[in-house]
C-alpha cells in the first residue's frame, strides 16, 4: 500500500495517502496517513476530509486509522469517513481510560461500571486495564451499529446534533461542515423517508431546510395574481390542510386568498408546496417562544419571498408570539412596498379572529378548483426543475380564460384525480388511449410532493426550455435500473431523488436518481438511477 507504483490486482485493495496530495490511483479504499494530526481540530478536520473526498472517486472508501472513539465516530461518519479501526480505543483502555459514547473516564474514578457489555460483566474490583481495552472496543462497535442504523433510517443528522455537544472540537467540526454548503448539498438527497426533527438551533442549518427556503424564494412563483396573500401559522398536523385549524382558516378564506404558512424551521410554505419534502416531514419542539435565530431566519425567507412575488394586499392572520414580530420586521423593510393587514384577535381560530379574516376578504374573487390544481403541479415543477419550469412544461394560464395556453403559447394541461393524487395530462384528447382525457405526462407523488414523469412527460420536458436533468448512457436498454458503469455523462445538478431523463443510442427512459450527477460520472459501481419507463430505439 506504500508502493510508489500501485499494481493492478483483482481483489479489494487500499492505498495510504495524505490529505494534502490524495489522488485517484485505482484502488478501492484510501487511508489518510495524517489523520492523527487533524482529528481533534474542527477546521483542520473539515478541510482535510473535504479535500480528500473531492480528490478521490465517489465510490471508494475513505479510512482514518488510529482516531476513532465511541464519542467521535458518529461525526466521522457524518463527515464522510467510511472506515475506522479500534486501535485508539484499545490503547486508551490500556492507559486506564474508560470510553463511552458521551465521555472519557479515568478508570480509577469509577465506583461502578456504566456498561453491560461482556467485558463489564464482573465486579469493579476485578476489572482491569485489559478488560478496559476490551470494553472500549465493544463500546466503539456498539456505537458503530447505532450509527449504521441511523444512516439506514436517514436519521444520522438528528443524532449528530445532540452527539457533537459532548466535546468542544466535535461541536466546532460540526459547525464547520455546516458552512460547507456545496459539499453537503451535493451529498444530501432531495427527500427522505425519515422525519426532520427540529430540536436544536442547528436544525436551521440543515441542507433540507436551507434548500427548501432557497428554492421557494428563487424558483417558486405565485400564480394566484388576482388574490391577496394570506399568511397563517403552521400546524402540528401535516400536511397543513388536513389540520383542524387550517380547515377553519379555509372556511373563512374560501379560495379568495393565496394561503402561505409561516413556520420554524422551514420558513414559508405556499399552499401548493405543502406536501413537498420537508414541508410535511418535520416536527418541531413547541414551547410558544421563538428564538432570535428562528425569527431572523423566517423573517428573511418571508422578505425574499415578497421581494420575488407581487401581491396587492398581505393579510397576516397570525398570533402575537413570534409570528407578529416576523411580519412587522418584514413590513418595515424598505424593499417591501405592500402594507400588512392584521386580522388575528387573541387566537387565530377564535370566532372573532375568523370573522375578521372573512371580512377582510369580502369582495375578493375566488379561484377555481382547476386553477389551484394546475398551479399546484406547475409550482412543484418550478421547485423540482428550476425557475419557470412549470410554465414551460404545463402552460402558463390556469384561469380558464382564453385558448388555454400561456403567454408564451405553451400547451395547457388537464388534471384528474383527487388532491394530492393528481394526474397530469396533455391538452390533446386524441393523443391518449381510448377512455383517457389525453396523453398522461406526470403523476403527483403525495408522499413527497414531487412529480413522477411518464415517457411522454419526459419527452415534453426534454423538448422544452425547462432545465433538464439528463443521464446519458451507453448503447444498451436498461431494465429496472442503470448501473454507474453504464453512465457516459450526467448533469452536475442531479441529486439523489431527482427525476431524470435517461437517454442513449438504444433507449429513452425516465426514472429517479440514486446518485448525484457527479457521482454517476465518477463511479464504477452501484446503481446510478432507477428506471420507471423505457422505450427501445
Phi, psi and omega in degrees: 000340178265003183294147177293316176260122184266118184290152176274111184240161183258028175224160181304132184227155178228155178230146176265123180226173173248159187294336182285326187235024180299138179208163181284120177236018171082022178255178185268338182213153180230129178252126182276119185288339184259022185301319183293344180277336182245339176291126187112353179230113190307303184293318180295321177298313179301312183298318182294315182292315180298318180297315181292315181296327180288332183270341186255154179301146185294333184263019174253158183267143176252126182241143174236118182261146173073024183227347189279137172226165177301333184279329186253352189292332177295319178292321178302315180295318180299323182288339180122011178277132184256330186233134174222168175231175184258013187297317180293318180300318180291320179299316179298326178296318179292341177269002178085022177256121182263117188258140170230179183288349181232001183195169169238134182236142167290128184304323182294339182273352184272125175276333175214162184269119184276038185211154180241023179289167182304324181293332183265004181277058179202174181288156178298324183295326182270355183279115182249188184290327176296320175295323180297319178298319179294318177300315182301320177293320177299318180295321178294317179297319179296319179293323177296321176298318179297318180295315180298320178294322176296321178295314180299324182271359180074025185241019182296320181300317178303318181293318182298322182301330176268320186295324184286355178279356184277351180206140187300317184291331176294317177299316180297315181295319178302315180290326177297320179291325177298335177281348180267071186303310185295322180297313182285320185297319180298332185259006182255124181299157178293330178209160177225162173285333186282150176282144174277119180265113181267090186237000180211167180297332181292345178302326180297339181268357181299145180302317182301321181288311181295322179296316180298313180299319180295316183289325178295327184261358179232342181244316183294143175223130179292129179250000177269069190288341182268355184248150175285162174278132175242112178270129180228157176287159178286181178223161177290327179282135178236142352295160187304323185295344177275350184279156179296319182295318181287333172294323176292320175300316181299319180299329179277323184282316178053048175063017180266359178216156177270114186274127176230126182269141176256135184202149167252131016257010189282321184114252175234144184232103174300148185303330181291338184251019185293339178262353185283130182304133005260022187298330177248018185232032180228159175220130184247153173284119185257115176240347185090348180251133178259135174282163178297324178299317180295314180299314182296319182294309182294322178298319180293320178295316179296320179299313179295323179297314182287333176294326182274328187245130181267135174226146177286330181214155171234116178255114183260101179261071188228151178285174184293313190295113174076300185301311183296319179298321178298312181298316181293325178295318179290320181299327180284348182293129181300336182283347181262115186253023177236137181274157180259140174248128184254126186243358184273126176245108181070281183237139185300330182261009175291154183301318181294318180296314180295326176295319178296320179296315179299317181294323181295337182260005178301133179089350178280139180287146177267147176264161187272165175300318179300316182295316182289327177291315180295318179293331178294311182291329176292320179295320178295320177297318175304311184297316185282319192255326180144165182304126178087355184296325181300316179288323179297320184273320192237020178080166186242008183225110179250015186282345180091000180261166175071209185265010178079020179238154180285179182298333181266007179084005181295143182295146179277183183226171170236148175235142175229173181089172181253131179305135008263019180259062184277144172246139184249130183235153174290168187273358181262106183294343181273353185277336184269184178282165182301133180089354179257153184284357182161201178268122183289134182254321185196165174230138175281131180263104187294335182297324183238357182065039179243181177245139176246113187275149168271178176297321178296319177295321179295321179293319177297319178300313182294325182279345183275178175268006178292145177304127184257139175252103193243137179242106181272127184242170180283186186279077175206166178254112183283144176229111178090315181199163172246124178275152184305321180299340180273358182273126177271318180202159179205149180293139181298334185281353181294134175236158178303127182100349179290148166291137179226142169271127183249121188221136177208178182301332185246359185206151169232126186215169175221145182192203183232136184289138174251356175222161170288163180303309178300324180292322177302317184287321185279335190277152176243009179205162177098164180275121179278318180203148172273144183254126180265311179225145179216141172244131177275136182267000000 
